[in-house]
Amino acid sequence: MHVYIAGGTGVVGRRLIPRLVARGHRVTATTRDPAKTAGIETLGAQAVVVDGLDSAAVGEAVAKAEPDAVVHQMSSLAGKLDPKHFDRSFAMTNRLRTEGLDHLVAAAQASGVRQIVAQSYTGWPNIRSGGWVKDEEDPLDPEPPKAQRESLAAIRYLEETVQKADGTVLRYGGFYGDPSDPMIPIVRKRQFPLVGGGTGYMSWVHLDDAASATALALEQDARGVFNIVDDEPAPASEWLPYLADCIGAKSPRRLPVWVSRLAAGDVAVSMLTRTRGSSNARAKRELGWDLRWPSWREGFRHGLAR
C-alpha cells in the first residue's frame, strides 16, 4: 500500500518508515523542517514539507500523494517537561491532536482515503480508580489534575474524531529506546524521585515495538482503539530504581507526597502515586502483535539506546 505519514521525523515515524519500506510498502512522510527531508529520504520515503496546522497545505499534499492510508504521528515536544504546567508543555501537541487532526481527516476524506490511523496515549489518561491495570473499555479519567485537563481534552477529541471516521486509535505507552530520551539524564542526575510509596503504575513500550504494532494495524486494516504497551505494567517503585540501575545511576531519592506536591505539583504526584497501567491483550489478540521486548525489564537492560 501507499502510506502517508504526517510527522515522519518523530520518534515513531523514524522507525515506522523503514519498517514499512522493508515490507514492500511505499511511503510519503511529512516534516515541517526542510532540513529534515534528507533524513526521511535516507529511510526510503518521499519527503514533503508540510505544516500540519495549514489546512490548505495538508489538503494539497494528501491529494497529490493519493495514498491508501494516512497516519497521524504529529507531535511537538520541545524542551524539558514542566509537570506544574503540563498543558503549557503540550500546547502545540494539543493543537496538532485537534486542529492538525481535523485537517488530516478532512484531506483524507476529500481524497477518498478510507484508512486513518492516529497516535494517542495511554497511562495517565486512564481513570485513576479501581484496578491498577485498564483495558480499552475502561473510561478515561473524568477528573484529571487541573494542569492536565487541556491535554486530556485533546486526547478525547482525537480518539472520538478518529472513531467517527471509522479509523484506528493507537494508545502508545511510555516510549523508550531513543538516544535523545530526556528522562535518562534526569534519572542519572537523581532528579527523578520516587514519590510516596511509588504506587503509580506505568505501561512502557519500546519504540521498535510501537512501530511494529503500527505497521500491523495498517496491514490488517484494523479498526477501533488499541493499547500499544508491553506485557508488564508496573509501579514506579519497581521500574524507576531498576532503570537507574540499568544506566549505572544511584537509586532515586525518595520524597513524601506533600514535598513533591509543593515542588512539582499535582501532576507529578498523580503520575507517581495514582496513575494506572494498561493491558495489551487486545492488540496481541487482534493484531497478532509479537513484541521484541515484552517486558521493560529486558528492554531497559538490553534495549536502551546507549
FILUM-49786 format. One record per residue: residue number from 0; x, y, z of N, C-alpha, C in turn; residue in one letter. Coordinates in nm, 2 decimals. Layout:
# FILUM-49786
- n  n_x  n_y  n_z  ca_x  ca_y  ca_z  c_x  c_y  c_z  res
- NUM  X  Y  Z  X  Y  Z  X  Y  Z  A
...
//
This chain:
# FILUM-49786
- n  n_x  n_y  n_z  ca_x  ca_y  ca_z  c_x  c_y  c_z  res
- 0  0.08  -0.12  0.00  0.00  0.00  0.00  0.09  0.12  0.00  M
- 1  0.03  0.24  -0.02  0.10  0.37  -0.02  0.05  0.44  0.11  H
- 2  0.14  0.46  0.20  0.11  0.52  0.33  0.16  0.66  0.34  V
- 3  0.08  0.75  0.39  0.11  0.89  0.41  0.13  0.91  0.56  Y
- 4  0.25  0.94  0.60  0.28  0.96  0.75  0.29  1.11  0.78  I
- 5  0.20  1.16  0.85  0.21  1.30  0.89  0.29  1.30  1.02  A
- 6  0.41  1.36  1.01  0.50  1.35  1.12  0.60  1.24  1.11  G
- 7  0.67  1.24  1.00  0.77  1.14  0.97  0.90  1.14  1.04  G
- 8  0.93  1.25  1.10  1.06  1.27  1.17  1.05  1.25  1.32  T
- 9  0.93  1.21  1.37  0.91  1.19  1.51  0.97  1.05  1.55  G
- 10  0.97  1.02  1.68  1.04  0.90  1.73  0.97  0.77  1.67  V
- 11  0.84  0.78  1.65  0.78  0.66  1.59  0.80  0.66  1.44  V
- 12  0.78  0.78  1.38  0.79  0.79  1.24  0.92  0.74  1.18  G
- 13  1.03  0.77  1.25  1.16  0.74  1.21  1.18  0.58  1.21  R
- 14  1.11  0.51  1.29  1.12  0.37  1.29  1.01  0.30  1.21  R
- 15  0.90  0.37  1.19  0.79  0.32  1.11  0.83  0.32  0.96  L
- 16  0.89  0.42  0.91  0.92  0.44  0.77  1.00  0.32  0.72  I
- 17  1.12  0.29  0.77  1.20  0.18  0.72  1.13  0.04  0.73  P
- 18  1.05  0.03  0.84  0.98  -0.10  0.86  0.88  -0.12  0.74  R
- 19  0.80  -0.01  0.71  0.70  -0.03  0.60  0.77  -0.05  0.47  L
- 20  0.88  0.03  0.45  0.95  0.01  0.32  1.01  -0.13  0.30  V
- 21  1.06  -0.18  0.41  1.12  -0.32  0.41  1.01  -0.42  0.38  A
- 22  0.88  -0.39  0.42  0.77  -0.48  0.40  0.70  -0.46  0.26  R
- 23  0.76  -0.38  0.18  0.72  -0.36  0.04  0.62  -0.25  0.02  G
- 24  0.60  -0.16  0.12  0.50  -0.05  0.10  0.58  0.07  0.05  H
- 25  0.50  0.16  -0.01  0.55  0.29  -0.05  0.51  0.40  0.06  R
- 26  0.60  0.49  0.09  0.57  0.58  0.20  0.60  0.72  0.15  V
- 27  0.51  0.81  0.19  0.53  0.96  0.18  0.52  1.01  0.32  T
- 28  0.62  1.08  0.36  0.63  1.13  0.50  0.65  1.28  0.51  A
- 29  0.59  1.34  0.60  0.60  1.49  0.61  0.69  1.54  0.72  T
- 30  0.73  1.66  0.71  0.81  1.73  0.81  0.78  1.88  0.79  T
- 31  0.79  1.95  0.90  0.78  2.10  0.89  0.91  2.16  0.86  R
- 32  1.02  2.09  0.88  1.15  2.14  0.87  1.22  2.10  0.74  D
- 33  1.24  2.19  0.64  1.31  2.15  0.52  1.44  2.08  0.54  P
- 34  1.51  2.11  0.65  1.64  2.05  0.67  1.63  1.90  0.70  A
- 35  1.51  1.85  0.73  1.49  1.71  0.77  1.45  1.62  0.66  K
- 36  1.43  1.68  0.54  1.38  1.60  0.43  1.48  1.49  0.38  T
- 37  1.61  1.53  0.39  1.71  1.43  0.35  1.71  1.31  0.44  A
- 38  1.69  1.33  0.57  1.68  1.22  0.66  1.56  1.12  0.63  G
- 39  1.45  1.18  0.59  1.33  1.10  0.55  1.37  1.02  0.43  I
- 40  1.43  1.08  0.33  1.46  1.02  0.20  1.56  0.90  0.23  E
- 41  1.65  0.93  0.32  1.75  0.82  0.35  1.68  0.69  0.40  T
- 42  1.57  0.71  0.47  1.49  0.60  0.53  1.41  0.53  0.42  L
- 43  1.40  0.59  0.30  1.33  0.52  0.19  1.20  0.58  0.15  G
- 44  1.16  0.69  0.21  1.03  0.75  0.19  1.05  0.88  0.10  A
- 45  0.94  0.92  0.04  0.94  1.05  -0.03  0.90  1.16  0.08  Q
- 46  0.98  1.26  0.08  0.97  1.36  0.19  0.88  1.48  0.13  A
- 47  0.79  1.53  0.21  0.71  1.65  0.18  0.72  1.75  0.30  V
- 48  0.74  1.87  0.27  0.74  1.98  0.37  0.60  2.03  0.39  V
- 49  0.54  2.01  0.50  0.40  2.05  0.53  0.39  2.09  0.67  V
- 50  0.32  2.20  0.69  0.28  2.24  0.83  0.15  2.18  0.86  D
- 51  0.14  2.09  0.95  0.02  2.02  0.98  -0.10  2.11  1.03  G
- 52  -0.07  2.23  1.06  -0.18  2.33  1.10  -0.22  2.41  0.98  L
- 53  -0.17  2.39  0.87  -0.21  2.46  0.75  -0.30  2.37  0.67  D
- 54  -0.43  2.40  0.68  -0.53  2.31  0.62  -0.51  2.30  0.47  S
- 55  -0.49  2.41  0.40  -0.47  2.41  0.25  -0.35  2.32  0.21  A
- 56  -0.24  2.34  0.28  -0.12  2.27  0.25  -0.14  2.12  0.28  A
- 57  -0.21  2.08  0.38  -0.23  1.94  0.41  -0.32  1.88  0.31  V
- 58  -0.43  1.95  0.27  -0.52  1.90  0.17  -0.45  1.88  0.04  G
- 59  -0.36  1.98  0.00  -0.29  1.96  -0.13  -0.19  1.85  -0.12  E
- 60  -0.12  1.83  -0.01  -0.02  1.72  0.00  -0.08  1.59  -0.01  A
- 61  -0.19  1.57  0.06  -0.26  1.44  0.06  -0.32  1.41  -0.08  V
- 62  -0.38  1.51  -0.14  -0.44  1.49  -0.27  -0.33  1.45  -0.37  A
- 63  -0.22  1.52  -0.36  -0.11  1.49  -0.46  -0.05  1.35  -0.44  K
- 64  -0.04  1.31  -0.31  0.02  1.18  -0.28  -0.07  1.06  -0.32  A
- 65  -0.21  1.08  -0.31  -0.30  0.98  -0.34  -0.27  0.85  -0.26  E
- 66  -0.26  0.86  -0.13  -0.23  0.74  -0.05  -0.35  0.64  -0.03  P
- 67  -0.31  0.52  0.02  -0.42  0.43  0.06  -0.45  0.45  0.21  D
- 68  -0.36  0.50  0.28  -0.38  0.52  0.43  -0.30  0.64  0.47  A
- 69  -0.36  0.71  0.57  -0.29  0.82  0.64  -0.26  0.79  0.78  V
- 70  -0.15  0.83  0.83  -0.11  0.80  0.97  -0.08  0.93  1.04  V
- 71  -0.14  0.96  1.15  -0.12  1.09  1.23  -0.01  1.05  1.33  H
- 72  0.11  1.10  1.32  0.21  1.09  1.41  0.27  1.23  1.45  Q
- 73  0.19  1.33  1.44  0.24  1.47  1.47  0.24  1.50  1.61  M
- 74  0.35  1.55  1.66  0.36  1.60  1.80  0.47  1.71  1.80  S
- 75  0.47  1.78  1.91  0.57  1.89  1.92  0.61  1.90  2.07  S
- 76  0.71  1.83  2.11  0.76  1.84  2.25  0.90  1.90  2.25  L
- 77  0.91  2.02  2.28  1.04  2.09  2.28  1.08  2.13  2.42  A
- 78  1.20  2.10  2.46  1.24  2.14  2.59  1.20  2.05  2.70  G
- 79  1.23  2.08  2.82  1.20  2.00  2.94  1.05  2.00  2.98  K
- 80  1.00  1.89  3.01  0.86  1.89  3.05  0.85  1.95  3.19  L
- 81  0.75  2.04  3.20  0.73  2.11  3.33  0.60  2.05  3.39  D
- 82  0.60  1.96  3.48  0.48  1.90  3.53  0.38  1.99  3.60  P
- 83  0.43  2.10  3.65  0.34  2.20  3.71  0.26  2.27  3.61  K
- 84  0.31  2.28  3.49  0.25  2.35  3.38  0.24  2.25  3.26  H
- 85  0.18  2.13  3.29  0.18  2.02  3.19  0.11  2.07  3.06  F
- 86  0.00  2.13  3.07  -0.07  2.17  2.94  0.01  2.27  2.86  D
- 87  0.09  2.36  2.93  0.17  2.45  2.86  0.28  2.38  2.78  R
- 88  0.34  2.27  2.84  0.44  2.19  2.77  0.38  2.12  2.65  S
- 89  0.25  2.09  2.65  0.19  2.01  2.55  0.10  2.10  2.46  F
- 90  0.11  2.23  2.47  0.02  2.32  2.40  0.02  2.29  2.25  A
- 91  0.13  2.29  2.18  0.14  2.27  2.04  0.10  2.12  2.00  M
- 92  0.14  2.03  2.08  0.09  1.89  2.06  -0.06  1.88  2.06  T
- 93  -0.12  1.95  2.16  -0.27  1.95  2.17  -0.33  2.01  2.04  N
- 94  -0.27  2.12  1.99  -0.32  2.17  1.86  -0.31  2.07  1.75  R
- 95  -0.20  2.00  1.74  -0.18  1.90  1.64  -0.28  1.78  1.66  L
- 96  -0.32  1.76  1.78  -0.42  1.65  1.81  -0.56  1.69  1.78  R
- 97  -0.58  1.82  1.76  -0.72  1.87  1.74  -0.72  1.93  1.60  T
- 98  -0.67  2.05  1.58  -0.67  2.12  1.45  -0.60  2.04  1.35  E
- 99  -0.48  1.99  1.38  -0.40  1.91  1.28  -0.47  1.79  1.24  G
- 100  -0.54  1.72  1.34  -0.61  1.60  1.31  -0.73  1.64  1.21  L
- 101  -0.80  1.74  1.24  -0.91  1.78  1.16  -0.87  1.80  1.01  D
- 102  -0.76  1.87  1.00  -0.71  1.90  0.86  -0.67  1.77  0.79  H
- 103  -0.61  1.67  0.86  -0.57  1.55  0.80  -0.69  1.46  0.77  L
- 104  -0.79  1.45  0.86  -0.91  1.37  0.83  -0.98  1.43  0.72  V
- 105  -1.00  1.56  0.71  -1.07  1.63  0.60  -1.00  1.60  0.47  A
- 106  -0.87  1.61  0.47  -0.79  1.58  0.35  -0.80  1.44  0.30  A
- 107  -0.80  1.35  0.40  -0.81  1.20  0.37  -0.95  1.18  0.31  A
- 108  -1.05  1.23  0.37  -1.19  1.20  0.32  -1.21  1.26  0.18  Q
- 109  -1.16  1.39  0.16  -1.17  1.45  0.03  -1.10  1.37  -0.08  A
- 110  -0.99  1.30  -0.04  -0.92  1.23  -0.14  -0.96  1.08  -0.15  S
- 111  -1.06  1.04  -0.08  -1.11  0.91  -0.08  -1.03  0.81  -0.01  G
- 112  -0.95  0.85  0.09  -0.87  0.76  0.17  -0.95  0.70  0.28  V
- 113  -0.96  0.57  0.29  -1.06  0.51  0.38  -0.99  0.46  0.51  R
- 114  -0.86  0.46  0.52  -0.79  0.41  0.64  -0.71  0.53  0.71  Q
- 115  -0.75  0.55  0.83  -0.69  0.66  0.91  -0.64  0.59  1.04  I
- 116  -0.51  0.61  1.07  -0.45  0.56  1.20  -0.39  0.68  1.27  V
- 117  -0.42  0.69  1.40  -0.37  0.81  1.47  -0.31  0.77  1.61  A
- 118  -0.21  0.85  1.64  -0.13  0.83  1.77  -0.21  0.89  1.88  Q
- 119  -0.23  0.81  1.99  -0.28  0.86  2.11  -0.19  0.81  2.23  S
- 120  -0.24  0.82  2.35  -0.15  0.79  2.46  -0.23  0.72  2.57  Y
- 121  -0.17  0.62  2.64  -0.24  0.56  2.75  -0.15  0.56  2.87  T
- 122  -0.21  0.55  2.99  -0.13  0.57  3.11  -0.20  0.67  3.20  G
- 123  -0.15  0.79  3.20  -0.21  0.89  3.29  -0.35  0.93  3.24  W
- 124  -0.39  0.91  3.11  -0.53  0.94  3.08  -0.63  0.84  3.14  P
- 125  -0.58  0.72  3.18  -0.68  0.62  3.24  -0.74  0.68  3.37  N
- 126  -0.86  0.63  3.39  -0.93  0.67  3.52  -0.85  0.62  3.63  I
- 127  -0.83  0.70  3.73  -0.74  0.68  3.85  -0.81  0.62  3.97  R
- 128  -0.90  0.52  3.94  -0.97  0.45  4.05  -0.99  0.30  4.00  S
- 129  -1.02  0.22  4.10  -1.04  0.08  4.07  -0.91  0.01  4.05  G
- 130  -0.91  -0.10  3.97  -0.79  -0.18  3.95  -0.67  -0.10  3.89  G
- 131  -0.55  -0.15  3.90  -0.43  -0.08  3.86  -0.40  -0.10  3.71  W
- 132  -0.47  -0.19  3.64  -0.45  -0.21  3.50  -0.58  -0.20  3.43  V
- 133  -0.58  -0.11  3.32  -0.70  -0.08  3.25  -0.69  -0.14  3.11  K
- 134  -0.81  -0.17  3.05  -0.81  -0.20  2.91  -0.89  -0.09  2.83  D
- 135  -0.91  -0.12  2.70  -0.97  -0.02  2.61  -1.11  0.02  2.65  E
- 136  -1.18  -0.07  2.72  -1.32  -0.05  2.76  -1.33  0.04  2.88  E
- 137  -1.23  0.05  2.96  -1.23  0.14  3.08  -1.24  0.28  3.04  D
- 138  -1.31  0.37  3.12  -1.32  0.51  3.08  -1.19  0.58  3.10  P
- 139  -1.17  0.70  3.04  -1.06  0.79  3.07  -1.10  0.86  3.19  L
- 140  -1.00  0.93  3.25  -1.01  0.99  3.38  -1.11  1.11  3.37  D
- 141  -1.22  1.11  3.45  -1.32  1.22  3.45  -1.27  1.34  3.52  P
- 142  -1.17  1.32  3.61  -1.12  1.43  3.69  -0.97  1.44  3.70  E
- 143  -0.90  1.47  3.59  -0.76  1.48  3.59  -0.71  1.60  3.67  P
- 144  -0.58  1.60  3.71  -0.53  1.72  3.77  -0.55  1.84  3.68  P
- 145  -0.57  1.96  3.74  -0.60  2.08  3.66  -0.51  2.10  3.55  K
- 146  -0.38  2.08  3.57  -0.28  2.11  3.47  -0.28  2.01  3.36  A
- 147  -0.36  1.91  3.36  -0.37  1.81  3.25  -0.50  1.81  3.18  Q
- 148  -0.59  1.90  3.22  -0.72  1.90  3.16  -0.73  1.93  3.01  R
- 149  -0.65  2.02  2.97  -0.65  2.06  2.82  -0.59  1.94  2.74  E
- 150  -0.48  1.88  2.79  -0.42  1.77  2.72  -0.51  1.65  2.71  S
- 151  -0.58  1.62  2.82  -0.68  1.51  2.82  -0.79  1.54  2.72  L
- 152  -0.84  1.66  2.72  -0.95  1.70  2.63  -0.90  1.68  2.49  A
- 153  -0.78  1.71  2.46  -0.73  1.70  2.32  -0.72  1.55  2.28  A
- 154  -0.68  1.46  2.38  -0.68  1.32  2.36  -0.82  1.27  2.33  I
- 155  -0.91  1.31  2.41  -1.05  1.27  2.39  -1.10  1.31  2.25  R
- 156  -1.07  1.43  2.21  -1.11  1.48  2.08  -1.05  1.40  1.97  Y
- 157  -0.93  1.37  1.98  -0.86  1.29  1.88  -0.93  1.15  1.87  L
- 158  -0.94  1.08  1.98  -1.00  0.95  1.98  -1.14  0.95  1.93  E
- 159  -1.22  1.04  1.97  -1.36  1.05  1.92  -1.37  1.08  1.77  E
- 160  -1.29  1.17  1.73  -1.29  1.21  1.59  -1.24  1.09  1.50  T
- 161  -1.14  1.02  1.54  -1.09  0.91  1.46  -1.19  0.80  1.45  V
- 162  -1.25  0.77  1.56  -1.35  0.66  1.56  -1.47  0.70  1.48  Q
- 163  -1.51  0.82  1.48  -1.63  0.87  1.40  -1.59  0.85  1.25  K
- 164  -1.46  0.86  1.22  -1.42  0.84  1.08  -1.39  0.69  1.05  A
- 165  -1.43  0.60  1.14  -1.40  0.46  1.13  -1.25  0.43  1.12  D
- 166  -1.18  0.50  1.20  -1.03  0.48  1.19  -0.98  0.40  1.31  G
- 167  -0.85  0.41  1.33  -0.78  0.33  1.43  -0.70  0.42  1.52  T
- 168  -0.72  0.40  1.65  -0.65  0.48  1.75  -0.55  0.39  1.82  V
- 169  -0.42  0.43  1.82  -0.32  0.35  1.89  -0.28  0.43  2.01  L
- 170  -0.31  0.37  2.12  -0.27  0.44  2.25  -0.14  0.38  2.29  R
- 171  -0.03  0.46  2.26  0.10  0.41  2.29  0.13  0.43  2.44  Y
- 172  0.21  0.34  2.50  0.25  0.36  2.64  0.37  0.45  2.64  G
- 173  0.44  0.46  2.75  0.56  0.54  2.77  0.67  0.49  2.68  G
- 174  0.73  0.57  2.59  0.83  0.53  2.50  0.97  0.52  2.56  F
- 175  1.05  0.43  2.52  1.19  0.43  2.55  1.26  0.37  2.43  Y
- 176  1.40  0.39  2.43  1.48  0.33  2.32  1.53  0.44  2.23  G
- 177  1.50  0.57  2.25  1.55  0.68  2.17  1.68  0.74  2.23  D
- 178  1.78  0.76  2.15  1.91  0.82  2.20  1.89  0.95  2.27  P
- 179  1.79  1.03  2.23  1.77  1.16  2.29  1.66  1.17  2.40  S
- 180  1.63  1.05  2.45  1.53  1.04  2.56  1.57  1.13  2.67  D
- 181  1.49  1.24  2.70  1.52  1.33  2.81  1.51  1.28  2.95  P
- 182  1.45  1.16  2.97  1.44  1.11  3.10  1.57  1.05  3.15  M
- 183  1.65  0.99  3.06  1.77  0.92  3.10  1.86  1.02  3.18  I
- 184  1.90  1.13  3.13  1.99  1.22  3.21  1.93  1.27  3.34  P
- 185  1.79  1.28  3.34  1.73  1.32  3.47  1.74  1.21  3.57  I
- 186  1.72  1.09  3.53  1.74  0.98  3.63  1.88  0.96  3.67  V
- 187  1.97  0.98  3.57  2.11  0.97  3.60  2.16  1.08  3.71  R
- 188  2.10  1.19  3.70  2.13  1.30  3.80  2.05  1.30  3.92  K
- 189  1.97  1.19  3.94  1.89  1.17  4.06  1.79  1.29  4.07  R
- 190  1.74  1.34  3.96  1.64  1.44  3.96  1.50  1.39  3.94  Q
- 191  1.48  1.26  3.94  1.35  1.20  3.92  1.33  1.11  4.04  F
- 192  1.26  1.17  4.14  1.25  1.10  4.27  1.13  1.00  4.27  P
- 193  1.13  0.91  4.37  1.02  0.83  4.40  0.93  0.91  4.49  L
- 194  0.80  0.92  4.47  0.71  1.00  4.55  0.62  0.91  4.63  V
- 195  0.62  0.93  4.76  0.54  0.85  4.85  0.58  0.70  4.84  G
- 196  0.49  0.61  4.82  0.52  0.47  4.80  0.55  0.43  4.66  G
- 197  0.55  0.53  4.56  0.57  0.49  4.42  0.47  0.40  4.37  G
- 198  0.34  0.42  4.41  0.24  0.32  4.37  0.17  0.35  4.23  T
- 199  0.21  0.46  4.17  0.15  0.49  4.04  0.21  0.39  3.94  G
- 200  0.12  0.33  3.85  0.16  0.24  3.75  0.20  0.30  3.62  Y
- 201  0.29  0.24  3.55  0.33  0.28  3.42  0.33  0.16  3.32  M
- 202  0.29  0.19  3.20  0.30  0.08  3.09  0.39  0.14  2.99  S
- 203  0.50  0.06  2.96  0.61  0.10  2.87  0.59  0.03  2.74  W
- 204  0.66  0.09  2.64  0.67  0.02  2.51  0.80  0.07  2.44  V
- 205  0.88  -0.03  2.39  1.00  0.01  2.32  0.95  0.07  2.18  H
- 206  1.02  0.17  2.13  0.99  0.23  2.01  0.98  0.14  1.89  L
- 207  1.07  0.04  1.89  1.06  -0.06  1.78  0.93  -0.14  1.78  D
- 208  0.89  -0.17  1.91  0.76  -0.25  1.92  0.65  -0.16  1.88  D
- 209  0.65  -0.03  1.92  0.54  0.06  1.88  0.53  0.07  1.73  A
- 210  0.65  0.07  1.66  0.65  0.08  1.51  0.59  -0.05  1.45  A
- 211  0.63  -0.16  1.51  0.58  -0.29  1.45  0.43  -0.30  1.47  S
- 212  0.37  -0.26  1.59  0.23  -0.26  1.61  0.16  -0.17  1.51  A
- 213  0.22  -0.06  1.48  0.16  0.04  1.38  0.15  -0.02  1.24  T
- 214  0.26  -0.09  1.20  0.26  -0.15  1.07  0.16  -0.26  1.06  A
- 215  0.14  -0.34  1.17  0.04  -0.44  1.17  -0.10  -0.38  1.16  L
- 216  -0.13  -0.27  1.23  -0.26  -0.21  1.23  -0.29  -0.16  1.09  A
- 217  -0.19  -0.11  1.01  -0.21  -0.07  0.88  -0.24  -0.19  0.78  L
- 218  -0.15  -0.29  0.79  -0.16  -0.40  0.70  -0.29  -0.48  0.72  E
- 219  -0.34  -0.48  0.85  -0.46  -0.56  0.88  -0.59  -0.48  0.87  Q
- 220  -0.57  -0.35  0.84  -0.69  -0.26  0.82  -0.77  -0.27  0.95  D
- 221  -0.70  -0.26  1.07  -0.76  -0.27  1.20  -0.85  -0.15  1.22  A
- 222  -0.95  -0.17  1.30  -1.04  -0.06  1.34  -1.06  -0.06  1.49  R
- 223  -1.08  0.06  1.55  -1.10  0.07  1.69  -0.98  0.12  1.77  G
- 224  -0.98  0.10  1.90  -0.88  0.15  1.99  -0.79  0.04  2.04  V
- 225  -0.66  0.06  2.04  -0.57  -0.05  2.09  -0.46  0.02  2.18  F
- 226  -0.44  -0.05  2.30  -0.33  -0.01  2.38  -0.21  -0.08  2.33  N
- 227  -0.11  0.01  2.30  0.02  -0.04  2.25  0.12  -0.03  2.36  I
- 228  0.13  -0.13  2.44  0.22  -0.14  2.56  0.27  -0.28  2.57  V
- 229  0.37  -0.29  2.66  0.43  -0.42  2.68  0.35  -0.50  2.78  D
- 230  0.40  -0.62  2.82  0.32  -0.72  2.89  0.32  -0.69  3.04  D
- 231  0.39  -0.59  3.09  0.41  -0.58  3.23  0.40  -0.44  3.29  E
- 232  0.27  -0.40  3.31  0.25  -0.27  3.38  0.31  -0.28  3.52  P
- 233  0.38  -0.17  3.56  0.45  -0.18  3.69  0.45  -0.05  3.76  A
- 234  0.45  -0.05  3.90  0.45  0.07  3.97  0.59  0.14  3.97  P
- 235  0.59  0.27  3.99  0.72  0.34  3.99  0.82  0.28  4.09  A
- 236  0.77  0.23  4.20  0.86  0.17  4.30  0.94  0.06  4.24  S
- 237  0.90  0.00  4.13  0.97  -0.11  4.07  1.06  -0.06  3.95  E
- 238  0.99  0.01  3.86  1.06  0.04  3.73  1.17  0.15  3.75  W
- 239  1.14  0.25  3.84  1.24  0.36  3.85  1.37  0.32  3.91  L
- 240  1.38  0.25  4.02  1.51  0.20  4.07  1.58  0.11  3.97  P
- 241  1.50  0.02  3.90  1.55  -0.07  3.81  1.62  0.01  3.69  Y
- 242  1.55  0.11  3.64  1.60  0.19  3.53  1.73  0.26  3.58  L
- 243  1.74  0.31  3.70  1.86  0.37  3.75  1.97  0.27  3.75  A
- 244  1.94  0.15  3.79  2.05  0.05  3.80  2.10  0.02  3.66  D
- 245  2.01  0.01  3.56  2.04  -0.03  3.42  2.13  0.08  3.36  C
- 246  2.12  0.20  3.40  2.20  0.31  3.33  2.32  0.35  3.42  I
- 247  2.34  0.27  3.53  2.46  0.29  3.62  2.44  0.41  3.71  G
- 248  2.32  0.45  3.74  2.29  0.56  3.83  2.27  0.52  3.97  A
- 249  2.28  0.61  4.06  2.24  0.58  4.20  2.09  0.57  4.21  K
- 250  2.04  0.50  4.32  1.90  0.48  4.34  1.83  0.62  4.35  S
- 251  1.71  0.63  4.30  1.64  0.76  4.31  1.61  0.80  4.45  P
- 252  1.61  0.93  4.47  1.58  0.99  4.60  1.43  0.96  4.63  R
- 253  1.39  0.96  4.76  1.25  0.94  4.80  1.20  1.07  4.86  R
- 254  1.08  1.11  4.82  1.02  1.23  4.87  0.88  1.20  4.92  L
- 255  0.84  1.26  5.03  0.70  1.25  5.07  0.61  1.32  4.98  P
- 256  0.48  1.28  4.97  0.39  1.34  4.88  0.37  1.49  4.90  V
- 257  0.37  1.54  5.02  0.35  1.68  5.04  0.46  1.77  4.99  W
- 258  0.59  1.72  5.00  0.70  1.79  4.95  0.70  1.79  4.79  V
- 259  0.66  1.68  4.73  0.66  1.67  4.59  0.55  1.76  4.53  S
- 260  0.43  1.76  4.61  0.33  1.85  4.56  0.37  2.00  4.56  R
- 261  0.44  2.04  4.66  0.49  2.17  4.66  0.59  2.20  4.55  L
- 262  0.68  2.10  4.53  0.79  2.12  4.44  0.75  2.11  4.29  A
- 263  0.67  2.00  4.26  0.64  1.97  4.12  0.49  1.97  4.09  A
- 264  0.40  1.99  4.19  0.26  2.00  4.16  0.19  1.87  4.16  G
- 265  0.05  1.88  4.13  -0.03  1.76  4.14  -0.01  1.66  4.03  D
- 266  0.03  1.70  3.92  0.05  1.61  3.81  0.16  1.51  3.84  V
- 267  0.27  1.56  3.89  0.38  1.47  3.92  0.34  1.37  4.03  A
- 268  0.27  1.42  4.13  0.23  1.33  4.24  0.13  1.23  4.19  V
- 269  0.04  1.27  4.10  -0.06  1.18  4.05  0.01  1.07  3.97  S
- 270  0.10  1.11  3.88  0.16  1.01  3.79  0.25  0.91  3.86  M
- 271  0.30  0.95  3.98  0.39  0.86  4.05  0.32  0.78  4.17  L
- 272  0.19  0.82  4.19  0.12  0.75  4.30  -0.01  0.70  4.27  T
- 273  -0.08  0.75  4.16  -0.22  0.72  4.13  -0.24  0.67  3.99  R
- 274  -0.15  0.69  3.89  -0.18  0.66  3.75  -0.19  0.50  3.74  T
- 275  -0.28  0.46  3.65  -0.30  0.32  3.62  -0.22  0.28  3.49  R
- 276  -0.19  0.15  3.49  -0.13  0.09  3.37  -0.24  0.04  3.27  G
- 277  -0.19  -0.02  3.17  -0.28  -0.06  3.06  -0.25  -0.20  3.01  S
- 278  -0.36  -0.27  2.97  -0.34  -0.41  2.91  -0.32  -0.41  2.76  S
- 279  -0.24  -0.49  2.71  -0.22  -0.50  2.57  -0.29  -0.63  2.51  N
- 280  -0.38  -0.69  2.58  -0.44  -0.81  2.54  -0.51  -0.80  2.40  A
- 281  -0.58  -0.69  2.38  -0.65  -0.67  2.25  -0.55  -0.66  2.14  R
- 282  -0.45  -0.58  2.15  -0.35  -0.57  2.04  -0.28  -0.70  2.01  A
- 283  -0.25  -0.78  2.11  -0.18  -0.90  2.08  -0.28  -1.00  2.02  K
- 284  -0.40  -1.00  2.06  -0.50  -1.09  2.01  -0.55  -1.06  1.87  R
- 285  -0.58  -0.93  1.85  -0.64  -0.89  1.72  -0.54  -0.85  1.61  E
- 286  -0.42  -0.81  1.65  -0.32  -0.77  1.55  -0.22  -0.88  1.53  L
- 287  -0.22  -0.98  1.62  -0.11  -1.08  1.62  0.03  -1.02  1.65  G
- 288  0.03  -0.92  1.74  0.15  -0.85  1.77  0.24  -0.93  1.86  W
- 289  0.36  -0.95  1.81  0.47  -1.02  1.89  0.58  -0.92  1.92  D
- 290  0.59  -0.89  2.05  0.69  -0.79  2.10  0.83  -0.84  2.10  L
- 291  0.92  -0.76  2.06  1.06  -0.79  2.07  1.10  -0.78  2.22  R
- 292  1.05  -0.68  2.29  1.07  -0.65  2.43  0.94  -0.66  2.51  W
- 293  0.90  -0.78  2.54  0.77  -0.80  2.61  0.77  -0.74  2.75  P
- 294  0.88  -0.72  2.81  0.89  -0.65  2.94  0.99  -0.54  2.94  S
- 295  0.96  -0.43  3.01  1.05  -0.32  3.03  1.18  -0.37  3.10  W
- 296  1.17  -0.48  3.18  1.29  -0.53  3.25  1.40  -0.57  3.15  R
- 297  1.36  -0.65  3.05  1.45  -0.68  2.94  1.49  -0.56  2.86  E
- 298  1.39  -0.48  2.83  1.41  -0.37  2.74  1.51  -0.26  2.80  G
- 299  1.49  -0.23  2.93  1.58  -0.14  3.00  1.72  -0.19  3.00  F
- 300  1.73  -0.32  3.03  1.86  -0.38  3.05  1.94  -0.39  2.91  R
- 301  1.86  -0.43  2.81  1.93  -0.46  2.68  1.88  -0.37  2.56  H
- 302  1.77  -0.30  2.57  1.72  -0.23  2.46  1.72  -0.08  2.46  G
- 303  1.79  -0.03  2.57  1.80  0.12  2.57  1.91  0.16  2.48  L
- 304  1.88  0.28  2.41  1.99  0.34  2.32  2.10  0.39  2.41  A
- 305  2.22  0.35  2.38  2.33  0.39  2.47  2.40  0.52  2.41  R
//
